[in-house]
Amino acid sequence: MRLRFHKARSTRPFILVLALAFAPFAYAQDVAVWITTADHQRALEASAPAQFEAGNGANALRIDIDDAKRYQEIVGFGASLTDSSAWLIQHKLDQPQRDALLKELFGRDGDGLGLSFSRLTIGASDFSRHHYSLDDTPDGRPDPELKHFSIDENRGDVIPVARTMLAINPQLKIMASPWSAPGWMKDTNSLIQGKLLPQYYDAFSRYLLKYVDAYAAEGVPIFALTVQNEPDYEPKDYPGMRLNAPARARLIGDHLGPMIAARGNGPLIFDWDHNWDKPQEPLGVRGDAKANPHVAAVAWHCYGGDVTAQSPVHDAFPDKDAYMTECSGGDWEPVRSGGLPLQMKNIIIRSARHWARGALFWNLALDENNGPYAGGCDTCRGVVTIDSRTGAITRTDEYYALA
């Protein structure tokens, strides 16, 4: 199939968002067009319809479609509902403001973006107002029976906001990632830095599944887990935990994977949840005979390396999916100068070209001071900015890339 697409020329950089019905295809049919310029002077602005036509004119853009070849099925696009995002939405917006924002982000009725993929943190991340796990014992002593497990920290913000998101878009898929095991499970006896002690692999696996079950009981199903956010990094001022490929393989192959298999109803396990620059890490877990059958996908972050790393890992294990699970907007290079075109190209388009079934930006919402945060990034940006004094909403490059 060869098509010619005519579009108006513009002297300003812009992103075209096209909506086109292909069933059945008819030449010369109108194609709805919205334009967003890099400076946001035009933002989701309806433009004159474009047309696809048959032909081979000198100025034509040729599109060859091989309808016999199939690639991955897309799950969706979205951003993470961090503790900070949920707290701002729940406590810094009044009910009409909150309803309007969540319908705008997750609604699928033509007026909303229809975001259909999101991520939660299991315990605190850097974008929490304080550090905590879901099993902090009063005296710091081990609790392998998880008698102190509780999701009470999330009841005032994350859970009600997540429930509302799902009510607006029941097709929303939510994954979850821990930033650290409880301190008593680690060799530092702290949420900060350290490694998971092997004697607690079983307890940590049960901890993750207690989280899944507790959230399901609150009406928030978790469709996938990673066992550790950024397992090749130990931050100095917020929860983190080093968990290299051999450790993840033992955790998944000997403990978490068999537990989920025995349940028979998920969740899926995504491995890695870190940057493009160390593909040998997910390949190490894929190559482990006991862990590999339990891993459904590789989760990638954008802060090191290049998105092309996703394809060789997929090619080595084509039965495993890929997801882009974190990439933050913010005030640093190349994001600062690249802006909307960069975010659209790298996270939305190129991640899918390299097999991603979904892509997530980081914080769904942050305030006018790029927070709240408890360590870590002080120049990160949310998909929307909520003025904590007035509730006014500012839409960022990441918002328009998703839109």
Contacts in CASP RR format, 6 or more apart in sequence:
PFRMAT RR
TARGET T0000
AUTHOR 0000-0000-0000
METHOD contacts of the structure
MODEL  1
MRLRFHKARSTRPFILVLALAFAPFAYAQDVAVWITTADHQRALEASAPA
QFEAGNGANALRIDIDDAKRYQEIVGFGASLTDSSAWLIQHKLDQPQRDA
LLKELFGRDGDGLGLSFSRLTIGASDFSRHHYSLDDTPDGRPDPELKHFS
IDENRGDVIPVARTMLAINPQLKIMASPWSAPGWMKDTNSLIQGKLLPQY
YDAFSRYLLKYVDAYAAEGVPIFALTVQNEPDYEPKDYPGMRLNAPARAR
LIGDHLGPMIAARGNGPLIFDWDHNWDKPQEPLGVRGDAKANPHVAAVAW
HCYGGDVTAQSPVHDAFPDKDAYMTECSGGDWEPVRSGGLPLQMKNIIIR
SARHWARGALFWNLALDENNGPYAGGCDTCRGVVTIDSRTGAITRTDEYY
ALA
1 25 0 8 1.000
1 63 0 8 1.000
1 64 0 8 1.000
1 65 0 8 1.000
1 67 0 8 1.000
2 54 0 8 1.000
2 55 0 8 1.000
2 56 0 8 1.000
2 62 0 8 1.000
2 63 0 8 1.000
2 64 0 8 1.000
3 27 0 8 1.000
3 52 0 8 1.000
3 53 0 8 1.000
3 54 0 8 1.000
3 55 0 8 1.000
3 62 0 8 1.000
3 63 0 8 1.000
3 65 0 8 1.000
4 52 0 8 1.000
4 53 0 8 1.000
4 54 0 8 1.000
4 55 0 8 1.000
4 56 0 8 1.000
4 57 0 8 1.000
4 60 0 8 1.000
4 61 0 8 1.000
4 62 0 8 1.000
5 31 0 8 1.000
5 50 0 8 1.000
5 51 0 8 1.000
5 52 0 8 1.000
5 60 0 8 1.000
5 61 0 8 1.000
5 63 0 8 1.000
6 50 0 8 1.000
6 51 0 8 1.000
6 53 0 8 1.000
6 59 0 8 1.000
6 60 0 8 1.000
7 16 0 8 1.000
7 33 0 8 1.000
7 50 0 8 1.000
8 47 0 8 1.000
8 48 0 8 1.000
10 35 0 8 1.000
10 37 0 8 1.000
12 37 0 8 1.000
12 38 0 8 1.000
12 39 0 8 1.000
12 41 0 8 1.000
13 37 0 8 1.000
13 38 0 8 1.000
13 341 0 8 1.000
14 35 0 8 1.000
14 36 0 8 1.000
14 37 0 8 1.000
14 38 0 8 1.000
14 42 0 8 1.000
15 35 0 8 1.000
15 36 0 8 1.000
15 38 0 8 1.000
15 340 0 8 1.000
15 341 0 8 1.000
15 344 0 8 1.000
15 400 0 8 1.000
15 401 0 8 1.000
16 33 0 8 1.000
16 34 0 8 1.000
16 35 0 8 1.000
17 33 0 8 1.000
17 34 0 8 1.000
17 35 0 8 1.000
17 36 0 8 1.000
17 44 0 8 1.000
17 403 0 8 1.000
18 31 0 8 1.000
18 32 0 8 1.000
18 33 0 8 1.000
18 50 0 8 1.000
19 31 0 8 1.000
19 32 0 8 1.000
19 34 0 8 1.000
20 31 0 8 1.000
20 32 0 8 1.000
20 52 0 8 1.000
27 52 0 8 1.000
27 53 0 8 1.000
27 54 0 8 1.000
28 51 0 8 1.000
28 52 0 8 1.000
28 53 0 8 1.000
29 51 0 8 1.000
29 52 0 8 1.000
30 49 0 8 1.000
30 50 0 8 1.000
30 51 0 8 1.000
31 49 0 8 1.000
31 50 0 8 1.000
31 51 0 8 1.000
31 52 0 8 1.000
32 46 0 8 1.000
32 49 0 8 1.000
33 46 0 8 1.000
33 47 0 8 1.000
33 48 0 8 1.000
33 49 0 8 1.000
33 50 0 8 1.000
34 44 0 8 1.000
34 45 0 8 1.000
34 46 0 8 1.000
34 47 0 8 1.000
35 42 0 8 1.000
35 44 0 8 1.000
35 45 0 8 1.000
35 47 0 8 1.000
36 42 0 8 1.000
36 43 0 8 1.000
36 44 0 8 1.000
36 45 0 8 1.000
36 340 0 8 1.000
36 400 0 8 1.000
36 403 0 8 1.000
37 43 0 8 1.000
38 339 0 8 1.000
38 340 0 8 1.000
38 341 0 8 1.000
40 340 0 8 1.000
40 395 0 8 1.000
40 400 0 8 1.000
43 395 0 8 1.000
43 400 0 8 1.000
44 400 0 8 1.000
44 403 0 8 1.000
56 62 0 8 1.000
71 355 0 8 1.000
72 321 0 8 1.000
72 322 0 8 1.000
72 352 0 8 1.000
72 355 0 8 1.000
72 356 0 8 1.000
72 357 0 8 1.000
73 357 0 8 1.000
74 352 0 8 1.000
74 357 0 8 1.000
74 358 0 8 1.000
75 116 0 8 1.000
75 117 0 8 1.000
75 173 0 8 1.000
75 323 0 8 1.000
75 357 0 8 1.000
75 358 0 8 1.000
76 115 0 8 1.000
76 116 0 8 1.000
76 117 0 8 1.000
76 173 0 8 1.000
76 357 0 8 1.000
76 358 0 8 1.000
76 359 0 8 1.000
77 115 0 8 1.000
77 116 0 8 1.000
77 117 0 8 1.000
77 348 0 8 1.000
77 358 0 8 1.000
77 359 0 8 1.000
77 360 0 8 1.000
77 402 0 8 1.000
78 115 0 8 1.000
78 116 0 8 1.000
78 117 0 8 1.000
78 118 0 8 1.000
78 359 0 8 1.000
78 360 0 8 1.000
78 361 0 8 1.000
78 364 0 8 1.000
78 383 0 8 1.000
78 402 0 8 1.000
79 85 0 8 1.000
79 115 0 8 1.000
79 118 0 8 1.000
79 119 0 8 1.000
79 360 0 8 1.000
79 361 0 8 1.000
79 362 0 8 1.000
79 363 0 8 1.000
79 364 0 8 1.000
79 382 0 8 1.000
79 383 0 8 1.000
79 398 0 8 1.000
79 402 0 8 1.000
80 118 0 8 1.000
80 119 0 8 1.000
80 120 0 8 1.000
80 121 0 8 1.000
80 326 0 8 1.000
80 360 0 8 1.000
80 361 0 8 1.000
80 362 0 8 1.000
80 363 0 8 1.000
80 364 0 8 1.000
81 118 0 8 1.000
81 119 0 8 1.000
81 120 0 8 1.000
81 158 0 8 1.000
81 161 0 8 1.000
81 162 0 8 1.000
81 165 0 8 1.000
81 174 0 8 1.000
81 364 0 8 1.000
82 121 0 8 1.000
82 125 0 8 1.000
82 127 0 8 1.000
82 128 0 8 1.000
82 362 0 8 1.000
82 363 0 8 1.000
82 364 0 8 1.000
83 121 0 8 1.000
83 123 0 8 1.000
83 124 0 8 1.000
83 125 0 8 1.000
83 127 0 8 1.000
83 128 0 8 1.000
83 129 0 8 1.000
83 154 0 8 1.000
83 157 0 8 1.000
83 158 0 8 1.000
84 127 0 8 1.000
84 128 0 8 1.000
84 129 0 8 1.000
84 363 0 8 1.000
84 365 0 8 1.000
84 366 0 8 1.000
84 367 0 8 1.000
84 371 0 8 1.000
84 372 0 8 1.000
84 373 0 8 1.000
85 127 0 8 1.000
85 161 0 8 1.000
85 363 0 8 1.000
85 364 0 8 1.000
85 365 0 8 1.000
85 366 0 8 1.000
85 382 0 8 1.000
86 154 0 8 1.000
86 157 0 8 1.000
86 158 0 8 1.000
86 161 0 8 1.000
86 162 0 8 1.000
87 129 0 8 1.000
87 157 0 8 1.000
87 372 0 8 1.000
88 365 0 8 1.000
88 366 0 8 1.000
88 367 0 8 1.000
88 372 0 8 1.000
88 386 0 8 1.000
88 388 0 8 1.000
89 98 0 8 1.000
89 101 0 8 1.000
89 102 0 8 1.000
89 157 0 8 1.000
89 161 0 8 1.000
89 364 0 8 1.000
89 365 0 8 1.000
89 386 0 8 1.000
90 98 0 8 1.000
90 156 0 8 1.000
90 157 0 8 1.000
90 160 0 8 1.000
90 161 0 8 1.000
91 157 0 8 1.000
92 367 0 8 1.000
92 386 0 8 1.000
92 388 0 8 1.000
92 391 0 8 1.000
93 101 0 8 1.000
93 386 0 8 1.000
93 391 0 8 1.000
97 391 0 8 1.000
97 393 0 8 1.000
98 164 0 8 1.000
99 164 0 8 1.000
101 365 0 8 1.000
101 384 0 8 1.000
101 393 0 8 1.000
102 161 0 8 1.000
102 164 0 8 1.000
102 165 0 8 1.000
102 168 0 8 1.000
103 111 0 8 1.000
103 112 0 8 1.000
103 168 0 8 1.000
104 111 0 8 1.000
104 112 0 8 1.000
104 113 0 8 1.000
105 112 0 8 1.000
105 113 0 8 1.000
105 114 0 8 1.000
105 115 0 8 1.000
105 165 0 8 1.000
105 364 0 8 1.000
105 383 0 8 1.000
105 384 0 8 1.000
106 112 0 8 1.000
106 113 0 8 1.000
106 114 0 8 1.000
106 115 0 8 1.000
106 116 0 8 1.000
106 165 0 8 1.000
106 168 0 8 1.000
106 169 0 8 1.000
106 172 0 8 1.000
107 113 0 8 1.000
107 114 0 8 1.000
107 115 0 8 1.000
107 168 0 8 1.000
107 169 0 8 1.000
108 114 0 8 1.000
108 169 0 8 1.000
108 171 0 8 1.000
113 399 0 8 1.000
113 402 0 8 1.000
113 403 0 8 1.000
114 169 0 8 1.000
115 169 0 8 1.000
115 172 0 8 1.000
115 402 0 8 1.000
116 169 0 8 1.000
116 171 0 8 1.000
116 172 0 8 1.000
116 173 0 8 1.000
117 172 0 8 1.000
117 173 0 8 1.000
117 174 0 8 1.000
117 175 0 8 1.000
117 358 0 8 1.000
117 359 0 8 1.000
117 360 0 8 1.000
118 162 0 8 1.000
118 165 0 8 1.000
118 172 0 8 1.000
118 173 0 8 1.000
118 174 0 8 1.000
118 175 0 8 1.000
118 360 0 8 1.000
118 364 0 8 1.000
119 174 0 8 1.000
119 175 0 8 1.000
119 176 0 8 1.000
119 177 0 8 1.000
119 325 0 8 1.000
119 326 0 8 1.000
119 360 0 8 1.000
120 158 0 8 1.000
120 162 0 8 1.000
120 174 0 8 1.000
120 175 0 8 1.000
120 176 0 8 1.000
120 177 0 8 1.000
120 215 0 8 1.000
120 220 0 8 1.000
120 222 0 8 1.000
121 127 0 8 1.000
121 128 0 8 1.000
121 176 0 8 1.000
121 177 0 8 1.000
121 178 0 8 1.000
121 179 0 8 1.000
121 229 0 8 1.000
122 134 0 8 1.000
122 176 0 8 1.000
122 177 0 8 1.000
122 178 0 8 1.000
122 179 0 8 1.000
122 208 0 8 1.000
122 211 0 8 1.000
122 225 0 8 1.000
123 132 0 8 1.000
123 133 0 8 1.000
123 134 0 8 1.000
123 153 0 8 1.000
123 154 0 8 1.000
123 178 0 8 1.000
123 179 0 8 1.000
123 180 0 8 1.000
123 239 0 8 1.000
124 130 0 8 1.000
124 131 0 8 1.000
124 132 0 8 1.000
124 133 0 8 1.000
124 179 0 8 1.000
124 180 0 8 1.000
124 191 0 8 1.000
124 238 0 8 1.000
124 239 0 8 1.000
124 374 0 8 1.000
125 179 0 8 1.000
125 229 0 8 1.000
125 238 0 8 1.000
125 239 0 8 1.000
126 179 0 8 1.000
126 235 0 8 1.000
126 237 0 8 1.000
126 238 0 8 1.000
126 239 0 8 1.000
126 373 0 8 1.000
126 374 0 8 1.000
126 375 0 8 1.000
126 376 0 8 1.000
126 377 0 8 1.000
127 362 0 8 1.000
127 363 0 8 1.000
127 366 0 8 1.000
127 371 0 8 1.000
127 372 0 8 1.000
127 373 0 8 1.000
127 374 0 8 1.000
127 380 0 8 1.000
128 372 0 8 1.000
128 373 0 8 1.000
128 374 0 8 1.000
129 372 0 8 1.000
129 374 0 8 1.000
130 374 0 8 1.000
131 191 0 8 1.000
131 192 0 8 1.000
131 238 0 8 1.000
131 239 0 8 1.000
131 374 0 8 1.000
132 153 0 8 1.000
132 191 0 8 1.000
133 180 0 8 1.000
133 181 0 8 1.000
133 182 0 8 1.000
133 183 0 8 1.000
133 191 0 8 1.000
133 239 0 8 1.000
134 149 0 8 1.000
134 150 0 8 1.000
134 151 0 8 1.000
134 153 0 8 1.000
134 182 0 8 1.000
134 207 0 8 1.000
134 210 0 8 1.000
134 211 0 8 1.000
135 143 0 8 1.000
135 146 0 8 1.000
135 148 0 8 1.000
135 149 0 8 1.000
135 150 0 8 1.000
135 182 0 8 1.000
135 184 0 8 1.000
135 207 0 8 1.000
136 148 0 8 1.000
136 182 0 8 1.000
136 183 0 8 1.000
137 143 0 8 1.000
137 148 0 8 1.000
137 182 0 8 1.000
137 184 0 8 1.000
138 148 0 8 1.000
140 183 0 8 1.000
140 184 0 8 1.000
140 189 0 8 1.000
141 184 0 8 1.000
142 184 0 8 1.000
142 185 0 8 1.000
142 200 0 8 1.000
143 149 0 8 1.000
143 182 0 8 1.000
143 184 0 8 1.000
144 200 0 8 1.000
144 202 0 8 1.000
144 203 0 8 1.000
146 203 0 8 1.000
146 206 0 8 1.000
146 207 0 8 1.000
146 210 0 8 1.000
149 207 0 8 1.000
149 210 0 8 1.000
149 214 0 8 1.000
151 159 0 8 1.000
151 211 0 8 1.000
151 214 0 8 1.000
151 215 0 8 1.000
151 218 0 8 1.000
159 215 0 8 1.000
159 218 0 8 1.000
159 220 0 8 1.000
162 174 0 8 1.000
162 215 0 8 1.000
162 220 0 8 1.000
163 218 0 8 1.000
163 219 0 8 1.000
163 220 0 8 1.000
165 172 0 8 1.000
166 172 0 8 1.000
166 174 0 8 1.000
166 219 0 8 1.000
166 220 0 8 1.000
173 223 0 8 1.000
173 224 0 8 1.000
174 220 0 8 1.000
174 221 0 8 1.000
174 222 0 8 1.000
174 223 0 8 1.000
175 222 0 8 1.000
175 223 0 8 1.000
175 224 0 8 1.000
175 225 0 8 1.000
175 226 0 8 1.000
175 270 0 8 1.000
175 323 0 8 1.000
175 325 0 8 1.000
176 211 0 8 1.000
176 212 0 8 1.000
176 215 0 8 1.000
176 222 0 8 1.000
176 224 0 8 1.000
176 225 0 8 1.000
176 226 0 8 1.000
177 225 0 8 1.000
177 226 0 8 1.000
177 228 0 8 1.000
177 229 0 8 1.000
177 273 0 8 1.000
177 325 0 8 1.000
178 208 0 8 1.000
178 226 0 8 1.000
178 227 0 8 1.000
178 228 0 8 1.000
178 229 0 8 1.000
178 241 0 8 1.000
179 191 0 8 1.000
179 228 0 8 1.000
179 229 0 8 1.000
179 238 0 8 1.000
179 239 0 8 1.000
179 240 0 8 1.000
179 241 0 8 1.000
180 186 0 8 1.000
180 191 0 8 1.000
180 192 0 8 1.000
180 239 0 8 1.000
180 240 0 8 1.000
180 241 0 8 1.000
181 196 0 8 1.000
181 200 0 8 1.000
181 204 0 8 1.000
181 207 0 8 1.000
181 241 0 8 1.000
182 191 0 8 1.000
182 207 0 8 1.000
183 189 0 8 1.000
183 190 0 8 1.000
183 191 0 8 1.000
185 196 0 8 1.000
185 197 0 8 1.000
185 200 0 8 1.000
185 203 0 8 1.000
185 204 0 8 1.000
185 207 0 8 1.000
186 194 0 8 1.000
186 195 0 8 1.000
186 196 0 8 1.000
186 197 0 8 1.000
186 241 0 8 1.000
187 194 0 8 1.000
187 195 0 8 1.000
187 197 0 8 1.000
188 194 0 8 1.000
191 239 0 8 1.000
191 240 0 8 1.000
192 235 0 8 1.000
192 236 0 8 1.000
192 237 0 8 1.000
192 238 0 8 1.000
192 239 0 8 1.000
192 240 0 8 1.000
193 234 0 8 1.000
193 235 0 8 1.000
193 236 0 8 1.000
193 240 0 8 1.000
193 241 0 8 1.000
193 242 0 8 1.000
194 234 0 8 1.000
194 240 0 8 1.000
194 241 0 8 1.000
194 242 0 8 1.000
195 241 0 8 1.000
195 242 0 8 1.000
195 243 0 8 1.000
195 247 0 8 1.000
196 204 0 8 1.000
196 241 0 8 1.000
196 243 0 8 1.000
196 247 0 8 1.000
196 251 0 8 1.000
198 247 0 8 1.000
198 250 0 8 1.000
201 250 0 8 1.000
201 251 0 8 1.000
201 254 0 8 1.000
201 255 0 8 1.000
202 255 0 8 1.000
204 227 0 8 1.000
204 251 0 8 1.000
204 255 0 8 1.000
205 251 0 8 1.000
205 255 0 8 1.000
205 256 0 8 1.000
205 257 0 8 1.000
205 259 0 8 1.000
206 259 0 8 1.000
208 225 0 8 1.000
208 227 0 8 1.000
208 256 0 8 1.000
209 256 0 8 1.000
209 259 0 8 1.000
209 260 0 8 1.000
209 263 0 8 1.000
211 222 0 8 1.000
212 222 0 8 1.000
212 225 0 8 1.000
212 267 0 8 1.000
215 221 0 8 1.000
215 222 0 8 1.000
216 222 0 8 1.000
222 267 0 8 1.000
223 267 0 8 1.000
223 268 0 8 1.000
224 267 0 8 1.000
224 268 0 8 1.000
224 269 0 8 1.000
224 270 0 8 1.000
224 296 0 8 1.000
224 297 0 8 1.000
225 256 0 8 1.000
225 267 0 8 1.000
225 268 0 8 1.000
225 269 0 8 1.000
225 270 0 8 1.000
226 269 0 8 1.000
226 270 0 8 1.000
226 271 0 8 1.000
226 272 0 8 1.000
226 273 0 8 1.000
226 299 0 8 1.000
226 325 0 8 1.000
227 243 0 8 1.000
227 248 0 8 1.000
227 251 0 8 1.000
227 252 0 8 1.000
227 256 0 8 1.000
227 269 0 8 1.000
227 271 0 8 1.000
228 240 0 8 1.000
228 241 0 8 1.000
228 243 0 8 1.000
228 248 0 8 1.000
228 273 0 8 1.000
229 240 0 8 1.000
229 273 0 8 1.000
229 274 0 8 1.000
229 326 0 8 1.000
230 240 0 8 1.000
230 273 0 8 1.000
230 274 0 8 1.000
230 275 0 8 1.000
230 301 0 8 1.000
231 241 0 8 1.000
231 242 0 8 1.000
231 243 0 8 1.000
231 244 0 8 1.000
231 248 0 8 1.000
231 272 0 8 1.000
231 273 0 8 1.000
231 274 0 8 1.000
231 281 0 8 1.000
232 242 0 8 1.000
232 244 0 8 1.000
232 274 0 8 1.000
232 275 0 8 1.000
232 278 0 8 1.000
232 281 0 8 1.000
233 240 0 8 1.000
233 242 0 8 1.000
233 274 0 8 1.000
234 240 0 8 1.000
234 241 0 8 1.000
234 242 0 8 1.000
235 375 0 8 1.000
235 376 0 8 1.000
237 375 0 8 1.000
237 376 0 8 1.000
238 374 0 8 1.000
238 375 0 8 1.000
238 376 0 8 1.000
243 251 0 8 1.000
244 281 0 8 1.000
245 280 0 8 1.000
245 281 0 8 1.000
245 282 0 8 1.000
245 284 0 8 1.000
245 285 0 8 1.000
245 288 0 8 1.000
248 271 0 8 1.000
248 285 0 8 1.000
248 291 0 8 1.000
249 284 0 8 1.000
249 285 0 8 1.000
249 287 0 8 1.000
249 288 0 8 1.000
249 290 0 8 1.000
249 291 0 8 1.000
250 291 0 8 1.000
252 269 0 8 1.000
252 271 0 8 1.000
252 285 0 8 1.000
252 291 0 8 1.000
252 294 0 8 1.000
252 295 0 8 1.000
253 288 0 8 1.000
253 290 0 8 1.000
253 291 0 8 1.000
253 294 0 8 1.000
254 290 0 8 1.000
256 269 0 8 1.000
256 294 0 8 1.000
257 269 0 8 1.000
257 291 0 8 1.000
257 294 0 8 1.000
258 294 0 8 1.000
260 266 0 8 1.000
260 267 0 8 1.000
260 269 0 8 1.000
260 294 0 8 1.000
261 294 0 8 1.000
268 296 0 8 1.000
268 297 0 8 1.000
269 294 0 8 1.000
269 295 0 8 1.000
269 296 0 8 1.000
270 295 0 8 1.000
270 296 0 8 1.000
270 297 0 8 1.000
270 298 0 8 1.000
270 299 0 8 1.000
270 323 0 8 1.000
270 325 0 8 1.000
271 282 0 8 1.000
271 285 0 8 1.000
271 286 0 8 1.000
271 291 0 8 1.000
271 295 0 8 1.000
271 297 0 8 1.000
271 298 0 8 1.000
271 299 0 8 1.000
272 281 0 8 1.000
272 282 0 8 1.000
272 285 0 8 1.000
272 298 0 8 1.000
272 299 0 8 1.000
272 300 0 8 1.000
273 299 0 8 1.000
273 300 0 8 1.000
273 301 0 8 1.000
273 325 0 8 1.000
273 326 0 8 1.000
274 281 0 8 1.000
274 299 0 8 1.000
274 300 0 8 1.000
274 301 0 8 1.000
275 300 0 8 1.000
275 301 0 8 1.000
275 302 0 8 1.000
275 303 0 8 1.000
275 304 0 8 1.000
275 305 0 8 1.000
276 300 0 8 1.000
276 301 0 8 1.000
276 302 0 8 1.000
276 304 0 8 1.000
276 305 0 8 1.000
276 306 0 8 1.000
276 307 0 8 1.000
276 308 0 8 1.000
276 309 0 8 1.000
276 310 0 8 1.000
277 304 0 8 1.000
277 305 0 8 1.000
277 309 0 8 1.000
279 309 0 8 1.000
279 312 0 8 1.000
279 313 0 8 1.000
282 298 0 8 1.000
282 313 0 8 1.000
283 313 0 8 1.000
283 316 0 8 1.000
285 291 0 8 1.000
285 292 0 8 1.000
285 295 0 8 1.000
286 292 0 8 1.000
286 295 0 8 1.000
286 298 0 8 1.000
286 313 0 8 1.000
286 316 0 8 1.000
286 317 0 8 1.000
286 320 0 8 1.000
292 317 0 8 1.000
295 320 0 8 1.000
296 320 0 8 1.000
296 321 0 8 1.000
297 320 0 8 1.000
297 321 0 8 1.000
297 322 0 8 1.000
297 323 0 8 1.000
297 357 0 8 1.000
298 310 0 8 1.000
298 313 0 8 1.000
298 314 0 8 1.000
298 320 0 8 1.000
298 321 0 8 1.000
298 322 0 8 1.000
298 323 0 8 1.000
299 322 0 8 1.000
299 323 0 8 1.000
299 324 0 8 1.000
299 325 0 8 1.000
300 307 0 8 1.000
300 309 0 8 1.000
300 310 0 8 1.000
300 322 0 8 1.000
300 323 0 8 1.000
300 324 0 8 1.000
300 325 0 8 1.000
300 351 0 8 1.000
300 356 0 8 1.000
301 324 0 8 1.000
301 325 0 8 1.000
301 326 0 8 1.000
301 327 0 8 1.000
302 324 0 8 1.000
302 326 0 8 1.000
302 327 0 8 1.000
302 346 0 8 1.000
302 347 0 8 1.000
303 327 0 8 1.000
307 324 0 8 1.000
307 346 0 8 1.000
307 350 0 8 1.000
307 351 0 8 1.000
307 353 0 8 1.000
307 354 0 8 1.000
308 354 0 8 1.000
309 354 0 8 1.000
310 322 0 8 1.000
310 351 0 8 1.000
310 354 0 8 1.000
310 355 0 8 1.000
310 356 0 8 1.000
311 354 0 8 1.000
311 355 0 8 1.000
313 320 0 8 1.000
313 322 0 8 1.000
314 320 0 8 1.000
314 322 0 8 1.000
314 354 0 8 1.000
314 355 0 8 1.000
321 355 0 8 1.000
321 357 0 8 1.000
322 351 0 8 1.000
322 354 0 8 1.000
322 355 0 8 1.000
322 356 0 8 1.000
322 357 0 8 1.000
323 356 0 8 1.000
323 357 0 8 1.000
323 358 0 8 1.000
323 359 0 8 1.000
323 360 0 8 1.000
324 347 0 8 1.000
324 351 0 8 1.000
324 356 0 8 1.000
324 358 0 8 1.000
324 359 0 8 1.000
324 360 0 8 1.000
325 360 0 8 1.000
326 360 0 8 1.000
326 361 0 8 1.000
326 362 0 8 1.000
327 343 0 8 1.000
327 346 0 8 1.000
327 347 0 8 1.000
327 359 0 8 1.000
327 360 0 8 1.000
327 361 0 8 1.000
327 362 0 8 1.000
328 361 0 8 1.000
328 362 0 8 1.000
328 363 0 8 1.000
328 377 0 8 1.000
328 380 0 8 1.000
328 381 0 8 1.000
328 382 0 8 1.000
329 335 0 8 1.000
329 343 0 8 1.000
329 361 0 8 1.000
329 362 0 8 1.000
329 380 0 8 1.000
329 381 0 8 1.000
329 382 0 8 1.000
329 396 0 8 1.000
329 397 0 8 1.000
329 398 0 8 1.000
330 336 0 8 1.000
330 370 0 8 1.000
330 379 0 8 1.000
330 380 0 8 1.000
330 381 0 8 1.000
331 379 0 8 1.000
331 381 0 8 1.000
332 379 0 8 1.000
334 342 0 8 1.000
335 342 0 8 1.000
335 343 0 8 1.000
339 397 0 8 1.000
340 397 0 8 1.000
340 400 0 8 1.000
340 401 0 8 1.000
343 361 0 8 1.000
343 397 0 8 1.000
343 398 0 8 1.000
343 401 0 8 1.000
344 400 0 8 1.000
344 401 0 8 1.000
347 359 0 8 1.000
347 361 0 8 1.000
347 401 0 8 1.000
348 359 0 8 1.000
348 401 0 8 1.000
348 402 0 8 1.000
351 358 0 8 1.000
351 359 0 8 1.000
352 358 0 8 1.000
352 359 0 8 1.000
361 382 0 8 1.000
361 383 0 8 1.000
361 398 0 8 1.000
361 401 0 8 1.000
361 402 0 8 1.000
362 380 0 8 1.000
362 382 0 8 1.000
363 380 0 8 1.000
363 381 0 8 1.000
363 382 0 8 1.000
363 383 0 8 1.000
364 382 0 8 1.000
364 383 0 8 1.000
364 384 0 8 1.000
365 382 0 8 1.000
365 383 0 8 1.000
365 384 0 8 1.000
365 385 0 8 1.000
365 386 0 8 1.000
366 380 0 8 1.000
366 381 0 8 1.000
366 382 0 8 1.000
366 385 0 8 1.000
366 386 0 8 1.000
367 385 0 8 1.000
367 386 0 8 1.000
367 387 0 8 1.000
367 388 0 8 1.000
368 385 0 8 1.000
368 386 0 8 1.000
368 387 0 8 1.000
368 388 0 8 1.000
368 389 0 8 1.000
369 388 0 8 1.000
370 377 0 8 1.000
370 378 0 8 1.000
370 379 0 8 1.000
370 380 0 8 1.000
370 381 0 8 1.000
371 378 0 8 1.000
371 380 0 8 1.000
373 380 0 8 1.000
381 396 0 8 1.000
381 398 0 8 1.000
382 396 0 8 1.000
382 398 0 8 1.000
383 395 0 8 1.000
383 396 0 8 1.000
383 398 0 8 1.000
383 399 0 8 1.000
383 402 0 8 1.000
384 393 0 8 1.000
384 394 0 8 1.000
384 395 0 8 1.000
384 396 0 8 1.000
384 399 0 8 1.000
385 393 0 8 1.000
385 394 0 8 1.000
385 396 0 8 1.000
386 392 0 8 1.000
386 393 0 8 1.000
387 393 0 8 1.000
387 394 0 8 1.000
END
